[in-house]
């Protein structure tokens, strides 16, 4: 399996570790001008959980693959934390912000994979 797909799996594992919900993986590889190969989008129920999910993603990617994000923005408010892993962009939202920005539907032609929430 290629490195980018491994990174996506590792990110999903980090999200699930902190009970991030409604994980969506947008495959942007065939999209012209896409800023990344994949978007991984999820949500947490509070700013504290959003921050914890972002921490767990960073930790999992670093421990499993030695990967670190090149940029992380949004930690101060923890309404929407965006993490840039070059080929993979991770977005951790509060539900209201996620609905407002509606990222998973910006690229209607991009394949979308929904990961079932873990109980």
DANOR-V286850 format. One record per residue. RES is the residue in three letters. OMEGA is omega in degrees with one decimal (999 if undefined). D_FIRST is the distance of its C-alpha to the first C-alpha in whole Angstrom. Layout:
BEGIN
res = [RES,RES]
omega = [OMEGA,OMEGA]
d_first = [D_FIRST,D_FIRST]
END
This chain:
BEGIN
res = [UNK,UNK,UNK,UNK,UNK,UNK,UNK,UNK,UNK,UNK,UNK,UNK,UNK,UNK,UNK,UNK,UNK,UNK,UNK,UNK,UNK,UNK,UNK,UNK,UNK,UNK,UNK,UNK,UNK,UNK,UNK,UNK,UNK,UNK,UNK,UNK,UNK,UNK,UNK,UNK,UNK,UNK,UNK,UNK,UNK,UNK,UNK,UNK,UNK,UNK,UNK,UNK,UNK,UNK,UNK,UNK,UNK,UNK,UNK,UNK,UNK,UNK,UNK,UNK,UNK,UNK,UNK,UNK,UNK,UNK,UNK,UNK,UNK,UNK,UNK,UNK,UNK,UNK,UNK,UNK,UNK,UNK,UNK,UNK,UNK,UNK,UNK,UNK,UNK,UNK,UNK,UNK,UNK,UNK,UNK,UNK,UNK,UNK,UNK,UNK,UNK,UNK,UNK,UNK,UNK,UNK,UNK,UNK,UNK,UNK,UNK,UNK,UNK,UNK,UNK,UNK,UNK,UNK,UNK]
omega = [-176.8,-175.4,-177.5,178.7,174.9,179.9,177.8,179.0,180.0,178.2,179.3,178.9,177.5,178.7,-177.5,-179.6,180.0,174.9,171.7,-172.1,174.9,-179.9,176.5,176.8,179.5,-179.8,-174.3,-171.6,-179.2,-179.2,177.3,175.3,180.0,-178.9,-179.3,176.2,-179.1,164.9,172.0,-172.8,176.2,178.1,173.6,-173.2,-179.8,175.6,178.9,179.6,177.7,179.2,179.9,178.0,179.1,177.1,-178.0,177.1,179.6,-178.7,-177.1,-178.9,-179.3,-177.2,-175.5,-170.0,-177.7,-178.2,174.6,178.5,176.5,176.9,171.0,177.8,174.7,-177.4,-175.3,-176.9,-179.2,171.1,-179.6,176.2,177.8,-178.3,-175.8,174.9,-178.5,-179.5,-179.3,174.1,179.7,179.3,178.2,-173.2,156.0,-175.1,-177.2,179.9,-179.9,179.1,-178.7,-176.1,172.3,-174.9,-174.3,-179.8,177.9,-179.0,-173.2,-178.7,-177.1,176.4,-177.5,176.5,177.6,-179.6,-179.9,176.5,175.1,179.4,999]
d_first = [0,4,7,8,7,7,10,11,11,13,15,16,16,19,21,21,22,25,26,25,25,24,21,20,17,18,16,17,16,18,21,24,24,22,22,18,15,15,18,18,21,23,27,29,33,34,34,33,30,29,29,28,25,24,25,22,20,21,21,18,16,18,18,14,13,16,16,19,21,23,25,26,29,31,31,35,36,33,33,30,28,25,22,21,18,18,15,15,19,20,23,25,28,32,32,35,33,30,33,34,31,30,26,24,27,27,25,26,24,21,19,19,18,20,19,22,24,24,28]
END
